[in-house]
Structures are given as structure tokens and as C-alpha cells.
Amino acid sequence: MVNILIDADGCPVVGQTIDLAKKFRLPVVLICDTSHEMHREGAETITVSKGADAVDFVLVNRVKKGDIVVTQDYGLAAMVLAKRGIPIDQNGRVYSDENIEQLLHGRHVAKKIRQSGGRMKGPKKRQPEDNEKFQVALIKLLEQVSENEKMLGT
């Protein structure tokens, strides 16, 4: 069975994801560190110690082929893709082998600019339309997963 794993530290779409997962009868696992600990009805919570990338490593070790992972972290998304999971960000962008390299390169360039004293604009303020885009994209993914499981007889 497919699981939905959420990189829950600072994720604005936890509630939406749980609600949609219930409709598709899929389990949800929230993975967060002790400074962002959360418990939500309809989801299992795994809390890890604070530390750079601690949540990412626990999540990657749990993901299996076909699992859906909600994250805004490009590095984590790349690792999920390597394990044949399906990463999606909080705005509904599905990460793929076709777009991850460019995203990682952009992150690397931005880091170099910041390290040399430059400044980068932060992300735009989250809008209601972002939640709608996420919901539409996640429903599409969940329908695809559901259809694939029916075809495989699982």
C-alpha cells in the first residue's frame, strides 16, 4: 500500500493532505523534529531529535517505491526520486527527474550568492490559491496512485 509521508516541519498543507488521504484510504505519516512536534488525528507522527537534516534522513529511510512525499526541500525531493517515490511541494509542484536538477542548481547558486554576502528575495507570502493548486495536484496524484493499485490488483 502507498503511504503519504509529510516533511512536517513548517508544512502549511498538513491538514489538507490528511483530509484527502482519508478520502483515498491512504495512511499518512508526519515526520517532524522536537521543535515542530505535532499530532493530528488521522496521521501517525514520528518525532526525531533536532539536527540538520534529521527529519530528511528518517523520511528517506521510510519511503518506498510509489509513496507520496510532501516536502518543499529540493534535496529531500531528489533523494525521494532516487527511491522511486513521488515528491510534491506545498504549492502542487510534482518534482521529477526532468525538473529536479534545475531546482538543485538554482538552490546551489542562491547559496553561493548568500555566502558571498549577497541577498536573495525570500518566498512570496502564501496565498489561498496556493492551497487550491496543491489540492488539485494532490488529488490528481492520488487518483493516479489509486488507478495503478487497481490495475495491479493490490
C-alpha angles and dihedrals in degrees: 000000000000117000129203112224120192126202085217101185102113095344110155096196103057094114094046091049093051091048093051093044090056090056090053093040094238125145120244125209120194114203116193140148127247093266092057100033114160138169122200130181110251096031139081113232125213114190119197132188117271114266141120108294094349092133091046094055094048090048095048091050090055101043119101134184111300097014116136116231123195110207141134092206112107093199092053090045090055091052091048090052090051088057090047094250123140114244121196128179129226091263095054100261110145110213115226142173086261097058107025097080093055091046092050091048091052090050091050093050091048090051091052090050091051092047090054091053098265124135128231129199114250124231120290118263111273113260130199088248088063090061090049092050090049092050094049092048094046092049089052090051093046091050090051092049091047091050092048091051091050090051090050092046095236 
